[in-house]
Amino acid sequence: MEASQLKAIISRLEAMTAEDSTIEVRRFEKEGEERCIVKYDKESDTFELDDHTENENFQFDDIDLVAMEIYDLIQ
């Protein structure tokens, strides 16, 4: 596992939690192809991941777990 890539993902997720808006959205791509969209809900302190490769939706309350899922999707 490339630590620098995982660290970059975690940094983007942490930036989402620092914003003032209620819902923050980030897109994650590989070679220009969108792999997933992650939404952070400040009120519930949860991340929602929309996986475009499998057409599935997941919710996480742990930043590390969502980061690992994103890492897997963009590899």
C-alpha positions as CSV (number, residue, x, y, z in Angstrom):
1,M,0.0,0.0,0.0
2,E,1.4,3.4,-0.9
3,A,1.3,5.4,2.3
4,S,1.5,8.8,0.4
5,Q,-1.6,8.0,-1.6
6,L,-3.5,6.9,1.5
7,K,-2.3,10.0,3.4
8,A,-3.6,12.2,0.6
9,I,-7.0,10.6,0.7
10,I,-7.1,11.1,4.5
11,S,-6.1,14.7,4.1
12,R,-9.0,15.3,1.7
13,L,-11.4,13.7,4.0
14,E,-10.2,15.7,7.0
15,A,-10.6,18.9,5.0
16,M,-14.2,17.9,4.5
17,T,-14.8,17.7,8.3
18,A,-13.2,21.1,8.8
19,E,-15.6,23.0,6.4
20,D,-18.5,25.1,7.8
21,S,-21.2,23.7,5.6
22,T,-23.5,20.9,6.7
23,I,-22.8,18.6,3.7
24,E,-19.4,18.4,1.9
25,V,-18.8,16.5,-1.3
26,R,-15.6,15.2,-2.9
27,R,-15.1,13.2,-6.1
28,F,-12.4,10.6,-6.4
29,E,-11.1,9.6,-9.8
30,K,-8.6,7.2,-11.4
31,E,-7.2,8.3,-14.8
32,G,-10.0,10.8,-15.3
33,E,-12.8,8.2,-14.6
34,E,-14.9,8.9,-11.5
35,R,-14.8,6.0,-9.1
36,C,-16.8,7.4,-6.2
37,I,-18.3,10.4,-4.6
38,V,-18.0,10.9,-0.8
39,K,-20.4,13.1,1.2
40,Y,-19.7,14.2,4.7
41,D,-22.7,15.1,6.9
42,K,-21.5,17.3,9.7
43,E,-24.7,16.9,11.8
44,S,-24.4,13.1,12.0
45,D,-20.6,13.0,11.7
46,T,-20.8,10.3,9.0
47,F,-19.4,9.8,5.5
48,E,-21.5,8.4,2.7
49,L,-19.6,6.7,-0.2
50,D,-21.3,6.2,-3.6
51,D,-19.4,3.5,-5.4
52,H,-19.8,4.0,-9.1
53,T,-18.0,0.8,-10.0
54,E,-20.5,-1.4,-8.2
55,N,-23.5,1.0,-8.0
56,E,-23.5,0.7,-4.2
57,N,-23.8,3.1,-1.3
58,F,-22.0,2.8,2.0
59,Q,-22.0,4.8,5.3
60,F,-19.0,5.1,7.6
61,D,-18.5,6.8,10.9
62,D,-14.7,6.2,10.9
63,I,-12.5,8.3,8.6
64,D,-9.9,5.5,8.3
65,L,-12.4,3.0,7.0
66,V,-13.8,5.3,4.3
67,A,-10.2,6.2,3.3
68,M,-9.3,2.5,2.9
69,E,-12.4,1.9,0.8
70,I,-11.6,4.9,-1.5
71,Y,-8.0,3.6,-1.8
72,D,-9.2,0.2,-2.9
73,L,-11.5,1.9,-5.5
74,I,-8.8,4.0,-7.1
75,Q,-6.2,1.2,-7.3
